[in-house]
Amino acid sequence: MKKLLILCIALLFVACMKKEVEVGNPNLDLKNGKLYYKEKLFTGNLTTKIPLTDKEVKISYKDGLITTK
């Protein structure tokens, strides 16, 4: 029973983690104004590196839409 509880908690933790995907990933698709990743609405961070700098831009998405903080 204890092992099952630990497994469930671990699966829940992994399932709820935000994804971080780079711009240009072939699994990304924009349909009807919403961003999809592997055919599911994307929740996580979309990142891109700015050329000739060490800076990175992150855009947060929830259920395929950009979120504001």
Secondary structure, 3 states (H helix, E strand, C coil): CHHHHHHHHHHHHHHHCCEEEECCCCCEEEECCEEEECCEECCEEEEEECCCCCCEEEEEEECCEECCC
